[in-house]
């Protein structure tokens, strides 16, 4: 790949780690600047294209990047990128929706299973030499806990498939953007968020972060859930009011919650949620499986290379 004006290879800055196979595909075609080579601080001056995972890409930096022709998003959500400024500059933002769905869905279901059987509580009790007794020893089968899914894109559908096929759970979902003709008949459809949460003892969140979804799960929604329910957030931290979630756990309205995401990442070690025994968390690793990272890395690289080739 040769730059039509300078005769040199275009420069691609990968500002966060991606799979080695994806980096190899780039090295064969472009001048590559990796995270280890300080790509995050060099892309504004040097990049014809950047590939980003979770870092913020501001409108100010996009406006200052005179060479920039394309932004590749390793993943589906583009809320960390000023896409309006990119559009004003005629710079496409190419994401990879659905490519990491299996990885995120696996984590969401694993979190739900851990909550349903209180794995962290049993582990801590055994470490303390005081195994849980009585009712505290008893968990739930997955099919006992009616699941509800907010956001029925690729990840939400992958979660539903695992719950139905693997556990025989009766799944309900909410997503106003899926037309009736595309809605699978085996999934009950909720017409509102409130209708969904009233019927969900396992609430899965799989929506992007936008003005419409920010804080969509707050005190009212949590209090409307059946008592002793569970919440699993593998979407974005801002979708859930974290203070309301702490209160719901403390009051016993929720039996437990799990999150792969936080409003501020990484969260402070003294974050109130991390102090609660009914809460489990991971540091935004939903897509971080070997297979998922390879698929997503190659997908975004192929899209960026195609854009640099004028396709």
C-alpha positions as YAML, in Angstrom:
chain: A
units: angstrom
residues:
- id: 1
  name: UNK
  ca: [0.00, 0.00, 0.00]
- id: 2
  name: UNK
  ca: [1.60, 3.24, -1.21]
- id: 3
  name: UNK
  ca: [0.42, 6.75, -0.35]
- id: 4
  name: UNK
  ca: [-0.71, 8.35, -3.65]
- id: 5
  name: UNK
  ca: [0.80, 11.75, -2.85]
- id: 6
  name: UNK
  ca: [4.08, 10.96, -1.12]
- id: 7
  name: UNK
  ca: [4.88, 7.51, -2.46]
- id: 8
  name: UNK
  ca: [5.32, 6.30, 1.13]
- id: 9
  name: UNK
  ca: [3.31, 3.79, 3.08]
- id: 10
  name: UNK
  ca: [0.45, 5.34, 5.08]
- id: 11
  name: UNK
  ca: [0.95, 5.45, 8.84]
- id: 12
  name: UNK
  ca: [-1.43, 3.59, 11.14]
- id: 13
  name: UNK
  ca: [-1.27, 4.24, 14.88]
- id: 14
  name: UNK
  ca: [-2.63, 1.47, 17.08]
- id: 15
  name: UNK
  ca: [-3.12, 3.28, 20.36]
- id: 16
  name: UNK
  ca: [-4.04, 0.26, 22.52]
- id: 17
  name: UNK
  ca: [-3.00, -3.40, 22.34]
- id: 18
  name: UNK
  ca: [-4.70, -5.60, 19.74]
- id: 19
  name: UNK
  ca: [-4.09, -9.20, 18.68]
- id: 20
  name: UNK
  ca: [-0.67, -9.99, 17.23]
- id: 21
  name: UNK
  ca: [-2.23, -11.48, 14.07]
- id: 22
  name: UNK
  ca: [-3.92, -8.13, 13.42]
- id: 23
  name: UNK
  ca: [-0.65, -6.26, 13.96]
- id: 24
  name: UNK
  ca: [1.08, -8.63, 11.52]
- id: 25
  name: UNK
  ca: [-1.54, -7.86, 8.89]
- id: 26
  name: UNK
  ca: [-0.86, -4.14, 9.35]
- id: 27
  name: UNK
  ca: [2.93, -4.50, 9.24]
- id: 28
  name: UNK
  ca: [2.66, -6.09, 5.82]
- id: 29
  name: UNK
  ca: [0.91, -3.04, 4.37]
- id: 30
  name: UNK
  ca: [1.59, 0.16, 6.34]
- id: 31
  name: UNK
  ca: [4.01, 2.00, 8.56]
- id: 32
  name: UNK
  ca: [2.84, 0.85, 11.98]
- id: 33
  name: UNK
  ca: [3.18, 2.71, 15.28]
- id: 34
  name: UNK
  ca: [2.24, 0.55, 18.26]
- id: 35
  name: UNK
  ca: [1.22, 1.41, 21.83]
- id: 36
  name: UNK
  ca: [4.77, 0.54, 22.93]
- id: 37
  name: UNK
  ca: [6.01, 3.20, 20.50]
- id: 38
  name: UNK
  ca: [3.81, 5.86, 22.14]
- id: 39
  name: UNK
  ca: [1.14, 5.80, 19.44]
- id: 40
  name: UNK
  ca: [-1.41, 7.60, 21.64]
- id: 41
  name: UNK
  ca: [0.78, 10.70, 21.79]
- id: 42
  name: UNK
  ca: [1.91, 10.52, 18.15]
- id: 43
  name: UNK
  ca: [-1.24, 9.90, 16.16]
- id: 44
  name: UNK
  ca: [-2.38, 13.51, 15.89]
- id: 45
  name: UNK
  ca: [0.81, 14.47, 14.05]
- id: 46
  name: UNK
  ca: [1.60, 11.27, 12.18]
- id: 47
  name: UNK
  ca: [-1.41, 9.06, 11.56]
- id: 48
  name: UNK
  ca: [-3.30, 8.49, 8.34]
- id: 49
  name: UNK
  ca: [-5.43, 6.11, 10.42]
- id: 50
  name: UNK
  ca: [-5.79, 5.16, 14.06]
- id: 51
  name: UNK
  ca: [-7.17, 2.06, 15.74]
- id: 52
  name: UNK
  ca: [-8.58, 2.57, 19.22]
- id: 53
  name: UNK
  ca: [-10.26, 0.36, 21.83]
- id: 54
  name: UNK
  ca: [-11.32, 2.31, 24.94]
- id: 55
  name: UNK
  ca: [-9.27, 5.52, 24.89]
- id: 56
  name: UNK
  ca: [-10.98, 8.87, 24.41]
- id: 57
  name: UNK
  ca: [-10.55, 10.42, 20.95]
- id: 58
  name: UNK
  ca: [-11.55, 14.05, 21.34]
- id: 59
  name: UNK
  ca: [-12.92, 16.41, 18.76]
- id: 60
  name: UNK
  ca: [-10.03, 18.77, 19.44]
- id: 61
  name: UNK
  ca: [-7.49, 16.10, 18.53]
- id: 62
  name: UNK
  ca: [-9.48, 15.01, 15.47]
- id: 63
  name: UNK
  ca: [-9.58, 18.62, 14.26]
- id: 64
  name: UNK
  ca: [-5.82, 18.96, 14.74]
- id: 65
  name: UNK
  ca: [-4.99, 15.74, 12.89]
- id: 66
  name: UNK
  ca: [-4.30, 17.02, 9.39]
- id: 67
  name: UNK
  ca: [-3.41, 13.64, 7.86]
- id: 68
  name: UNK
  ca: [-6.14, 11.55, 9.49]
- id: 69
  name: UNK
  ca: [-8.37, 9.71, 7.02]
- id: 70
  name: UNK
  ca: [-10.05, 6.99, 9.07]
- id: 71
  name: UNK
  ca: [-10.69, 5.95, 12.67]
- id: 72
  name: UNK
  ca: [-11.00, 2.24, 13.41]
- id: 73
  name: UNK
  ca: [-12.89, 1.21, 16.56]
- id: 74
  name: UNK
  ca: [-11.88, -2.16, 17.97]
- id: 75
  name: UNK
  ca: [-15.36, -3.07, 19.23]
- id: 76
  name: UNK
  ca: [-18.90, -1.84, 18.78]
- id: 77
  name: UNK
  ca: [-19.35, 1.22, 21.02]
- id: 78
  name: UNK
  ca: [-18.19, 4.58, 19.69]
- id: 79
  name: UNK
  ca: [-19.16, 6.69, 22.72]
- id: 80
  name: UNK
  ca: [-15.46, 7.46, 23.46]
- id: 81
  name: UNK
  ca: [-14.99, 9.00, 20.00]
- id: 82
  name: UNK
  ca: [-16.26, 12.43, 18.93]
- id: 83
  name: UNK
  ca: [-18.06, 11.05, 15.90]
- id: 84
  name: UNK
  ca: [-19.71, 14.39, 15.14]
- id: 85
  name: UNK
  ca: [-16.34, 16.11, 14.70]
- id: 86
  name: UNK
  ca: [-15.11, 13.15, 12.67]
- id: 87
  name: UNK
  ca: [-18.14, 13.48, 10.41]
- id: 88
  name: UNK
  ca: [-17.53, 17.21, 10.00]
- id: 89
  name: UNK
  ca: [-14.00, 16.40, 8.85]
- id: 90
  name: UNK
  ca: [-15.19, 13.66, 6.51]
- id: 91
  name: UNK
  ca: [-13.39, 11.00, 8.56]
- id: 92
  name: UNK
  ca: [-15.24, 7.67, 8.75]
- id: 93
  name: UNK
  ca: [-15.43, 5.87, 12.09]
- id: 94
  name: UNK
  ca: [-15.41, 2.14, 11.39]
- id: 95
  name: UNK
  ca: [-16.49, -0.14, 14.23]
- id: 96
  name: UNK
  ca: [-16.89, -3.90, 14.55]
- id: 97
  name: UNK
  ca: [-20.38, -4.55, 15.93]
- id: 98
  name: UNK
  ca: [-21.22, -8.14, 16.71]
- id: 99
  name: UNK
  ca: [-17.73, -9.54, 16.19]
- id: 100
  name: UNK
  ca: [-17.07, -9.98, 19.90]
- id: 101
  name: UNK
  ca: [-20.64, -11.01, 20.78]
- id: 102
  name: UNK
  ca: [-19.77, -14.57, 21.81]
- id: 103
  name: UNK
  ca: [-17.04, -13.40, 24.19]
- id: 104
  name: UNK
  ca: [-19.23, -10.82, 25.93]
- id: 105
  name: UNK
  ca: [-22.21, -13.16, 26.10]
- id: 106
  name: UNK
  ca: [-20.09, -15.87, 27.71]
- id: 107
  name: UNK
  ca: [-18.95, -13.46, 30.42]
- id: 108
  name: UNK
  ca: [-22.49, -12.17, 31.07]
- id: 109
  name: UNK
  ca: [-23.85, -15.70, 31.53]
- id: 110
  name: UNK
  ca: [-20.85, -16.68, 33.67]
- id: 111
  name: UNK
  ca: [-21.55, -13.71, 35.92]
- id: 112
  name: UNK
  ca: [-25.20, -14.68, 36.19]
- id: 113
  name: UNK
  ca: [-24.29, -18.24, 37.13]
- id: 114
  name: UNK
  ca: [-21.82, -17.01, 39.74]
- id: 115
  name: UNK
  ca: [-24.45, -14.76, 41.29]
- id: 116
  name: UNK
  ca: [-27.14, -17.45, 41.24]
- id: 117
  name: UNK
  ca: [-24.90, -19.83, 43.21]
- id: 118
  name: UNK
  ca: [-23.09, -17.15, 45.26]
- id: 119
  name: UNK
  ca: [-19.66, -18.46, 44.29]
- id: 120
  name: UNK
  ca: [-17.80, -15.48, 45.73]
- id: 121
  name: UNK
  ca: [-19.72, -15.69, 49.02]
- id: 122
  name: UNK
  ca: [-18.99, -19.40, 49.42]
- id: 123
  name: UNK
  ca: [-15.33, -18.85, 48.57]
- id: 124
  name: UNK
  ca: [-14.89, -16.08, 51.13]
- id: 125
  name: UNK
  ca: [-16.70, -18.10, 53.79]
- id: 126
  name: UNK
  ca: [-14.42, -21.08, 53.21]
- id: 127
  name: UNK
  ca: [-11.36, -18.83, 53.38]
- id: 128
  name: UNK
  ca: [-12.59, -17.58, 56.74]
- id: 129
  name: UNK
  ca: [-13.18, -21.14, 57.96]
- id: 130
  name: UNK
  ca: [-16.91, -20.53, 58.37]
- id: 131
  name: UNK
  ca: [-18.80, -22.27, 55.54]
- id: 132
  name: UNK
  ca: [-22.21, -20.78, 54.82]
- id: 133
  name: UNK
  ca: [-25.06, -22.57, 56.57]
- id: 134
  name: UNK
  ca: [-28.82, -22.88, 56.28]
- id: 135
  name: UNK
  ca: [-30.61, -20.88, 53.60]
- id: 136
  name: UNK
  ca: [-27.36, -19.14, 52.64]
- id: 137
  name: UNK
  ca: [-26.09, -22.43, 51.19]
- id: 138
  name: UNK
  ca: [-28.95, -22.63, 48.70]
- id: 139
  name: UNK
  ca: [-28.72, -21.08, 45.26]
- id: 140
  name: UNK
  ca: [-30.86, -21.09, 42.12]
- id: 141
  name: UNK
  ca: [-30.93, -22.95, 38.85]
- id: 142
  name: UNK
  ca: [-30.78, -20.57, 35.92]
- id: 143
  name: UNK
  ca: [-34.24, -21.59, 34.71]
- id: 144
  name: UNK
  ca: [-35.68, -20.56, 38.11]
- id: 145
  name: UNK
  ca: [-34.75, -16.92, 37.47]
- id: 146
  name: UNK
  ca: [-36.74, -15.39, 34.60]
- id: 147
  name: UNK
  ca: [-34.18, -13.43, 32.55]
- id: 148
  name: UNK
  ca: [-34.75, -10.09, 30.85]
- id: 149
  name: UNK
  ca: [-32.41, -8.54, 28.31]
- id: 150
  name: UNK
  ca: [-32.26, -4.82, 27.49]
- id: 151
  name: UNK
  ca: [-30.67, -4.41, 24.08]
- id: 152
  name: UNK
  ca: [-31.32, -7.17, 21.57]
- id: 153
  name: UNK
  ca: [-28.48, -6.76, 19.13]
- id: 154
  name: UNK
  ca: [-25.80, -9.36, 18.48]
- id: 155
  name: UNK
  ca: [-24.71, -9.65, 22.13]
- id: 156
  name: UNK
  ca: [-28.23, -9.67, 23.56]
- id: 157
  name: UNK
  ca: [-29.22, -12.40, 21.10]
- id: 158
  name: UNK
  ca: [-26.14, -14.44, 21.97]
- id: 159
  name: UNK
  ca: [-27.06, -14.22, 25.66]
- id: 160
  name: UNK
  ca: [-30.63, -15.27, 24.88]
- id: 161
  name: UNK
  ca: [-29.44, -18.26, 22.86]
- id: 162
  name: UNK
  ca: [-27.25, -19.45, 25.72]
- id: 163
  name: UNK
  ca: [-30.02, -19.03, 28.28]
- id: 164
  name: UNK
  ca: [-32.66, -20.78, 26.20]
- id: 165
  name: UNK
  ca: [-30.63, -23.59, 24.68]
- id: 166
  name: UNK
  ca: [-28.32, -24.23, 27.61]
- id: 167
  name: UNK
  ca: [-30.71, -23.76, 30.53]
- id: 168
  name: UNK
  ca: [-34.25, -23.77, 29.18]
- id: 169
  name: UNK
  ca: [-34.87, -20.29, 30.59]
- id: 170
  name: UNK
  ca: [-37.89, -18.29, 29.34]
- id: 171
  name: UNK
  ca: [-36.32, -15.13, 27.92]
- id: 172
  name: UNK
  ca: [-37.92, -11.70, 27.57]
- id: 173
  name: UNK
  ca: [-36.16, -8.79, 25.86]
- id: 174
  name: UNK
  ca: [-36.61, -5.10, 25.13]
- id: 175
  name: UNK
  ca: [-35.26, -3.24, 22.13]
- id: 176
  name: UNK
  ca: [-37.38, -0.59, 20.36]
- id: 177
  name: UNK
  ca: [-35.04, -0.55, 17.36]
- id: 178
  name: UNK
  ca: [-35.66, -4.13, 16.23]
- id: 179
  name: UNK
  ca: [-38.62, -4.30, 13.82]
- id: 180
  name: UNK
  ca: [-41.37, -6.81, 14.50]
- id: 181
  name: UNK
  ca: [-40.49, -8.68, 11.32]
- id: 182
  name: UNK
  ca: [-36.98, -9.34, 12.69]
- id: 183
  name: UNK
  ca: [-38.04, -10.32, 16.21]
- id: 184
  name: UNK
  ca: [-37.55, -14.05, 16.94]
- id: 185
  name: UNK
  ca: [-40.89, -15.65, 17.87]
- id: 186
  name: UNK
  ca: [-39.37, -17.69, 20.71]
- id: 187
  name: UNK
  ca: [-38.39, -14.51, 22.62]
- id: 188
  name: UNK
  ca: [-41.11, -12.64, 24.54]
- id: 189
  name: UNK
  ca: [-41.05, -8.96, 23.67]
- id: 190
  name: UNK
  ca: [-41.46, -6.26, 26.31]
- id: 191
  name: UNK
  ca: [-42.83, -2.98, 25.02]
- id: 192
  name: UNK
  ca: [-41.21, -0.85, 27.75]
- id: 193
  name: UNK
  ca: [-38.23, -1.01, 30.10]
- id: 194
  name: UNK
  ca: [-40.62, -0.93, 33.06]
- id: 195
  name: UNK
  ca: [-42.51, -3.96, 31.77]
- id: 196
  name: UNK
  ca: [-39.25, -5.84, 31.37]
- id: 197
  name: UNK
  ca: [-37.77, -5.09, 34.79]
- id: 198
  name: UNK
  ca: [-41.01, -6.04, 36.59]
- id: 199
  name: UNK
  ca: [-40.68, -9.54, 35.15]
- id: 200
  name: UNK
  ca: [-36.91, -10.09, 35.35]
- id: 201
  name: UNK
  ca: [-34.99, -11.75, 38.16]
- id: 202
  name: UNK
  ca: [-31.87, -11.79, 36.00]
- id: 203
  name: UNK
  ca: [-31.54, -8.43, 34.24]
- id: 204
  name: UNK
  ca: [-28.90, -8.30, 31.49]
- id: 205
  name: UNK
  ca: [-27.83, -4.97, 29.98]
- id: 206
  name: UNK
  ca: [-26.48, -4.91, 26.42]
- id: 207
  name: UNK
  ca: [-27.00, -1.38, 25.09]
- id: 208
  name: UNK
  ca: [-24.59, 1.31, 23.98]
- id: 209
  name: UNK
  ca: [-24.15, 4.52, 25.94]
- id: 210
  name: UNK
  ca: [-26.06, 7.50, 24.57]
- id: 211
  name: UNK
  ca: [-28.19, 10.36, 25.85]
- id: 212
  name: UNK
  ca: [-31.17, 7.99, 25.75]
- id: 213
  name: UNK
  ca: [-29.53, 5.15, 27.69]
- id: 214
  name: UNK
  ca: [-27.47, 7.08, 30.24]
- id: 215
  name: UNK
  ca: [-28.91, 6.30, 33.68]
- id: 216
  name: UNK
  ca: [-31.76, 4.25, 32.20]
- id: 217
  name: UNK
  ca: [-31.50, 1.81, 35.13]
- id: 218
  name: UNK
  ca: [-31.98, 3.87, 38.26]
- id: 219
  name: UNK
  ca: [-33.78, 3.68, 41.61]
- id: 220
  name: UNK
  ca: [-37.24, 3.37, 40.05]
- id: 221
  name: UNK
  ca: [-36.28, 0.49, 37.77]
- id: 222
  name: UNK
  ca: [-34.35, -1.38, 40.48]
- id: 223
  name: UNK
  ca: [-37.18, -1.06, 42.98]
- id: 224
  name: UNK
  ca: [-39.62, -2.40, 40.38]
- id: 225
  name: UNK
  ca: [-37.67, -5.64, 39.97]
- id: 226
  name: UNK
  ca: [-38.86, -8.69, 41.93]
- id: 227
  name: UNK
  ca: [-37.23, -9.01, 45.34]
- id: 228
  name: UNK
  ca: [-33.95, -10.93, 45.44]
- id: 229
  name: UNK
  ca: [-33.20, -10.30, 41.78]
- id: 230
  name: UNK
  ca: [-29.82, -9.93, 40.09]
- id: 231
  name: UNK
  ca: [-28.39, -7.39, 37.63]
- id: 232
  name: UNK
  ca: [-25.58, -8.04, 35.13]
- id: 233
  name: UNK
  ca: [-24.08, -5.09, 33.25]
- id: 234
  name: UNK
  ca: [-21.74, -5.90, 30.37]
- id: 235
  name: UNK
  ca: [-22.76, -2.80, 28.42]
- id: 236
  name: UNK
  ca: [-21.45, 0.58, 29.63]
- id: 237
  name: UNK
  ca: [-21.05, 1.91, 33.15]
- id: 238
  name: UNK
  ca: [-23.17, 5.01, 32.61]
- id: 239
  name: UNK
  ca: [-26.25, 2.95, 31.78]
- id: 240
  name: UNK
  ca: [-26.72, 2.19, 35.49]
- id: 241
  name: UNK
  ca: [-27.05, 4.74, 38.29]
- id: 242
  name: UNK
  ca: [-24.27, 3.35, 40.51]
- id: 243
  name: UNK
  ca: [-25.53, 5.05, 43.67]
- id: 244
  name: UNK
  ca: [-28.98, 3.54, 43.14]
- id: 245
  name: UNK
  ca: [-27.38, 0.14, 42.60]
- id: 246
  name: UNK
  ca: [-25.45, 0.40, 45.88]
- id: 247
  name: UNK
  ca: [-28.67, 1.29, 47.66]
- id: 248
  name: UNK
  ca: [-30.58, -1.60, 46.08]
- id: 249
  name: UNK
  ca: [-27.89, -4.05, 47.19]
- id: 250
  name: UNK
  ca: [-27.68, -2.59, 50.69]
- id: 251
  name: UNK
  ca: [-31.43, -2.67, 51.20]
- id: 252
  name: UNK
  ca: [-31.66, -6.27, 50.00]
- id: 253
  name: UNK
  ca: [-33.90, -5.38, 47.04]
- id: 254
  name: UNK
  ca: [-31.24, -6.98, 44.84]
- id: 255
  name: UNK
  ca: [-29.64, -10.22, 45.95]
- id: 256
  name: UNK
  ca: [-26.55, -9.42, 43.91]
- id: 257
  name: UNK
  ca: [-25.10, -7.62, 40.92]
- id: 258
  name: UNK
  ca: [-22.19, -7.97, 38.53]
- id: 259
  name: UNK
  ca: [-20.53, -5.48, 36.24]
- id: 260
  name: UNK
  ca: [-17.77, -5.49, 33.67]
- id: 261
  name: UNK
  ca: [-18.03, -1.70, 33.31]
- id: 262
  name: UNK
  ca: [-18.08, 1.43, 35.47]
- id: 263
  name: UNK
  ca: [-18.81, 5.12, 34.99]
- id: 264
  name: UNK
  ca: [-15.12, 5.82, 35.66]
- id: 265
  name: UNK
  ca: [-12.65, 3.18, 34.54]
- id: 266
  name: UNK
  ca: [-10.79, 1.76, 36.23]
- id: 267
  name: UNK
  ca: [-12.92, 2.27, 39.36]
- id: 268
  name: UNK
  ca: [-11.29, 3.41, 42.57]
- id: 269
  name: UNK
  ca: [-10.49, 0.52, 44.93]
- id: 270
  name: UNK
  ca: [-12.74, 2.19, 47.51]
- id: 271
  name: UNK
  ca: [-15.70, 2.41, 45.12]
- id: 272
  name: UNK
  ca: [-18.85, 1.63, 47.19]
- id: 273
  name: UNK
  ca: [-19.89, -1.18, 44.87]
- id: 274
  name: UNK
  ca: [-16.56, -2.96, 45.34]
- id: 275
  name: UNK
  ca: [-17.11, -2.93, 49.10]
- id: 276
  name: UNK
  ca: [-20.40, -4.81, 48.86]
- id: 277
  name: UNK
  ca: [-20.26, -8.59, 49.37]
- id: 278
  name: UNK
  ca: [-23.06, -9.18, 46.88]
- id: 279
  name: UNK
  ca: [-21.21, -7.50, 44.02]
- id: 280
  name: UNK
  ca: [-18.72, -9.05, 41.60]
- id: 281
  name: UNK
  ca: [-16.78, -7.20, 38.93]
- id: 282
  name: UNK
  ca: [-14.29, -7.45, 36.10]
- id: 283
  name: UNK
  ca: [-12.23, -4.61, 34.54]
- id: 284
  name: UNK
  ca: [-13.98, -4.22, 31.14]
- id: 285
  name: UNK
  ca: [-12.76, -7.56, 29.79]
- id: 286
  name: UNK
  ca: [-15.98, -8.74, 28.14]
- id: 287
  name: UNK
  ca: [-14.37, -8.95, 24.71]
- id: 288
  name: UNK
  ca: [-11.01, -10.14, 25.98]
- id: 289
  name: UNK
  ca: [-10.84, -13.75, 24.87]
- id: 290
  name: UNK
  ca: [-8.21, -15.11, 22.53]
- id: 291
  name: UNK
  ca: [-10.71, -15.89, 19.79]
- id: 292
  name: UNK
  ca: [-12.68, -12.69, 20.27]
- id: 293
  name: UNK
  ca: [-9.62, -10.43, 20.20]
- id: 294
  name: UNK
  ca: [-8.31, -12.12, 17.07]
- id: 295
  name: UNK
  ca: [-11.63, -11.79, 15.23]
- id: 296
  name: UNK
  ca: [-12.14, -8.18, 16.27]
- id: 297
  name: UNK
  ca: [-8.54, -7.18, 15.54]
- id: 298
  name: UNK
  ca: [-8.57, -8.64, 12.05]
- id: 299
  name: UNK
  ca: [-11.99, -7.16, 11.32]
- id: 300
  name: UNK
  ca: [-11.00, -3.60, 12.25]
- id: 301
  name: UNK
  ca: [-7.66, -3.89, 10.45]
- id: 302
  name: UNK
  ca: [-9.36, -5.09, 7.27]
- id: 303
  name: UNK
  ca: [-11.84, -2.22, 7.44]
- id: 304
  name: UNK
  ca: [-9.12, 0.38, 7.99]
- id: 305
  name: UNK
  ca: [-6.95, -0.97, 5.16]
- id: 306
  name: UNK
  ca: [-9.93, -0.98, 2.82]
- id: 307
  name: UNK
  ca: [-10.70, 2.64, 3.70]
- id: 308
  name: UNK
  ca: [-7.08, 3.67, 3.10]
- id: 309
  name: UNK
  ca: [-7.35, 1.98, -0.30]
- id: 310
  name: UNK
  ca: [-10.35, 4.16, -1.08]
- id: 311
  name: UNK
  ca: [-12.93, 1.41, -0.68]
...
